[in-house]
Amino acid sequence: MGRNQRKIVSIKPNVKFVVRAIMAQYAETSTGEPIEKQYACIKIKNEDTNVEVIHPLSTEFILDNWKNAQYNTMKAPANTIAMFLNFLISDKSNKVKSLIELKSDCILQRKNT
């Protein structure tokens, strides 16, 4: 399955997308000490068990586009994406099974009906 063809399969109603702050090492000082930075990441949360797993969109989209930005700059698009994905899984009329199926005309048609 290609990078842009990841499927949203069998998402249950007890699952939602959340944005969390994580600390990660991005470099080292000349003495080998780690330099850490706060990053925003999108996670899938099981509300029954409170288990959270990092979603690939965190690295494939958020970090690829905003890795050098400050945390709040990363958090804004991550929140928007999480809200949109939560809308997709809560919309009962939604027939989208893959992110590759999303097109702006599909969203506009749904809004006008």
C-alpha positions as YAML, in Angstrom:
chain: A
units: angstrom
residues:
- id: 1
  name: MET
  ca: [0.00, 0.00, 0.00]
- id: 2
  name: GLY
  ca: [1.47, 3.35, -1.02]
- id: 3
  name: ARG
  ca: [2.21, 6.21, 1.29]
- id: 4
  name: ASN
  ca: [-0.90, 8.18, 0.30]
- id: 5
  name: GLN
  ca: [-3.18, 5.15, 0.17]
- id: 6
  name: ARG
  ca: [-3.39, 4.28, 3.86]
- id: 7
  name: LYS
  ca: [-6.83, 2.99, 4.67]
- id: 8
  name: ILE
  ca: [-9.14, 3.98, 7.46]
- id: 9
  name: VAL
  ca: [-10.47, 0.54, 8.30]
- id: 10
  name: SER
  ca: [-12.93, -0.51, 10.93]
- id: 11
  name: ILE
  ca: [-12.87, 2.63, 13.08]
- id: 12
  name: LYS
  ca: [-15.13, 1.98, 16.01]
- id: 13
  name: PRO
  ca: [-17.26, 4.64, 17.73]
- id: 14
  name: ASN
  ca: [-15.12, 4.47, 20.87]
- id: 15
  name: VAL
  ca: [-12.08, 5.79, 18.96]
- id: 16
  name: LYS
  ca: [-11.20, 9.42, 18.34]
- id: 17
  name: PHE
  ca: [-8.27, 11.46, 17.07]
- id: 18
  name: VAL
  ca: [-6.43, 13.67, 19.58]
- id: 19
  name: VAL
  ca: [-3.43, 16.00, 19.49]
- id: 20
  name: ARG
  ca: [-0.71, 15.52, 22.07]
- id: 21
  name: ALA
  ca: [2.61, 17.14, 22.84]
- id: 22
  name: ILE
  ca: [5.65, 14.88, 22.76]
- id: 23
  name: MET
  ca: [9.28, 15.57, 23.53]
- id: 24
  name: ALA
  ca: [11.82, 14.19, 21.08]
- id: 25
  name: GLN
  ca: [15.55, 14.49, 20.59]
- id: 26
  name: TYR
  ca: [16.39, 16.28, 17.36]
- id: 27
  name: ALA
  ca: [20.12, 16.90, 17.80]
- id: 28
  name: GLU
  ca: [23.08, 16.62, 20.13]
- id: 29
  name: THR
  ca: [25.44, 19.18, 21.59]
- id: 30
  name: SER
  ca: [29.15, 18.95, 20.82]
- id: 31
  name: THR
  ca: [29.54, 17.00, 24.06]
- id: 32
  name: GLY
  ca: [26.92, 14.45, 23.07]
- id: 33
  name: GLU
  ca: [24.12, 15.81, 25.29]
- id: 34
  name: PRO
  ca: [20.66, 15.43, 23.73]
- id: 35
  name: ILE
  ca: [18.79, 18.51, 22.55]
- id: 36
  name: GLU
  ca: [15.05, 17.96, 22.85]
- id: 37
  name: LYS
  ca: [12.13, 19.79, 21.31]
- id: 38
  name: GLN
  ca: [8.39, 19.68, 21.87]
- id: 39
  name: TYR
  ca: [6.37, 18.42, 18.88]
- id: 40
  name: ALA
  ca: [2.65, 18.15, 18.21]
- id: 41
  name: CYS
  ca: [1.48, 14.72, 17.15]
- id: 42
  name: ILE
  ca: [-1.84, 13.19, 16.16]
- id: 43
  name: LYS
  ca: [-2.85, 10.08, 18.04]
- id: 44
  name: ILE
  ca: [-5.74, 7.66, 17.85]
- id: 45
  name: LYS
  ca: [-7.29, 7.25, 21.29]
- id: 46
  name: ASN
  ca: [-9.41, 4.31, 22.40]
- id: 47
  name: GLU
  ca: [-11.81, 5.96, 24.83]
- id: 48
  name: ASP
  ca: [-12.64, 2.66, 26.57]
- id: 49
  name: THR
  ca: [-9.06, 1.85, 27.52]
- id: 50
  name: ASN
  ca: [-7.46, 5.33, 27.22]
- id: 51
  name: VAL
  ca: [-4.73, 3.77, 25.06]
- id: 52
  name: GLU
  ca: [-3.26, 6.18, 22.51]
- id: 53
  name: VAL
  ca: [-1.24, 5.29, 19.41]
- id: 54
  name: ILE
  ca: [0.62, 7.77, 17.20]
- id: 55
  name: HIS
  ca: [-1.06, 8.08, 13.80]
- id: 56
  name: PRO
  ca: [1.16, 8.13, 10.66]
- id: 57
  name: LEU
  ca: [-0.17, 11.60, 9.74]
- id: 58
  name: SER
  ca: [1.99, 12.96, 12.57]
- id: 59
  name: THR
  ca: [5.19, 12.09, 10.77]
- id: 60
  name: GLU
  ca: [4.02, 12.07, 7.17]
- id: 61
  name: PHE
  ca: [2.32, 15.45, 7.22]
- id: 62
  name: ILE
  ca: [2.80, 17.43, 10.43]
- id: 63
  name: LEU
  ca: [6.50, 16.78, 10.95]
- id: 64
  name: ASP
  ca: [7.36, 16.85, 7.24]
- id: 65
  name: ASN
  ca: [5.83, 20.33, 6.90]
- id: 66
  name: TRP
  ca: [6.40, 21.93, 10.32]
- id: 67
  name: LYS
  ca: [9.37, 20.11, 11.89]
- id: 68
  name: ASN
  ca: [11.34, 23.35, 12.29]
- id: 69
  name: ALA
  ca: [8.38, 25.32, 13.63]
- id: 70
  name: GLN
  ca: [7.53, 26.07, 17.24]
- id: 71
  name: TYR
  ca: [5.08, 23.79, 19.06]
- id: 72
  name: ASN
  ca: [2.05, 26.12, 18.79]
- id: 73
  name: THR
  ca: [2.63, 26.51, 15.05]
- id: 74
  name: MET
  ca: [2.60, 22.71, 14.68]
- id: 75
  name: LYS
  ca: [-0.38, 22.31, 16.99]
- id: 76
  name: ALA
  ca: [-2.76, 24.46, 14.92]
- id: 77
  name: PRO
  ca: [-2.77, 22.28, 11.76]
- id: 78
  name: ALA
  ca: [-2.66, 19.12, 13.88]
- id: 79
  name: ASN
  ca: [-5.84, 20.21, 15.70]
- id: 80
  name: THR
  ca: [-7.55, 21.02, 12.40]
- id: 81
  name: ILE
  ca: [-6.66, 17.60, 10.97]
- id: 82
  name: ALA
  ca: [-7.80, 15.80, 14.14]
- id: 83
  name: MET
  ca: [-11.15, 17.64, 14.11]
- id: 84
  name: PHE
  ca: [-11.66, 16.79, 10.43]
- id: 85
  name: LEU
  ca: [-10.82, 13.11, 10.96]
- id: 86
  name: ASN
  ca: [-13.20, 12.99, 13.95]
- id: 87
  name: PHE
  ca: [-15.90, 14.48, 11.73]
- id: 88
  name: LEU
  ca: [-15.28, 11.79, 9.10]
- id: 89
  name: ILE
  ca: [-15.68, 8.94, 11.58]
- id: 90
  name: SER
  ca: [-18.73, 10.48, 13.28]
- id: 91
  name: ASP
  ca: [-20.61, 11.34, 10.06]
- id: 92
  name: LYS
  ca: [-23.01, 8.42, 9.57]
- id: 93
  name: SER
  ca: [-23.53, 9.21, 5.87]
- id: 94
  name: ASN
  ca: [-19.78, 9.13, 5.22]
- id: 95
  name: LYS
  ca: [-18.72, 6.47, 2.77]
- id: 96
  name: VAL
  ca: [-15.00, 7.36, 2.63]
- id: 97
  name: LYS
  ca: [-12.82, 4.35, 3.35]
- id: 98
  name: SER
  ca: [-9.42, 5.82, 2.47]
- id: 99
  name: LEU
  ca: [-7.80, 9.24, 2.74]
- id: 100
  name: ILE
  ca: [-6.99, 9.02, -0.97]
- id: 101
  name: GLU
  ca: [-10.75, 9.16, -1.71]
- id: 102
  name: LEU
  ca: [-11.07, 12.65, -0.25]
- id: 103
  name: LYS
  ca: [-11.53, 15.36, -2.84]
- id: 104
  name: SER
  ca: [-12.75, 18.91, -2.38]
- id: 105
  name: ASP
  ca: [-15.69, 18.40, -4.78]
- id: 106
  name: CYS
  ca: [-16.81, 15.39, -2.71]
- id: 107
  name: ILE
  ca: [-16.89, 17.52, 0.43]
- id: 108
  name: LEU
  ca: [-18.71, 20.36, -1.35]
- id: 109
  name: GLN
  ca: [-21.35, 17.97, -2.75]
- id: 110
  name: ARG
  ca: [-22.03, 16.59, 0.72]
- id: 111
  name: LYS
  ca: [-22.43, 20.14, 2.11]
- id: 112
  name: ASN
  ca: [-24.97, 21.08, -0.59]
- id: 113
  name: THR
  ca: [-27.16, 18.00, -0.10]
...
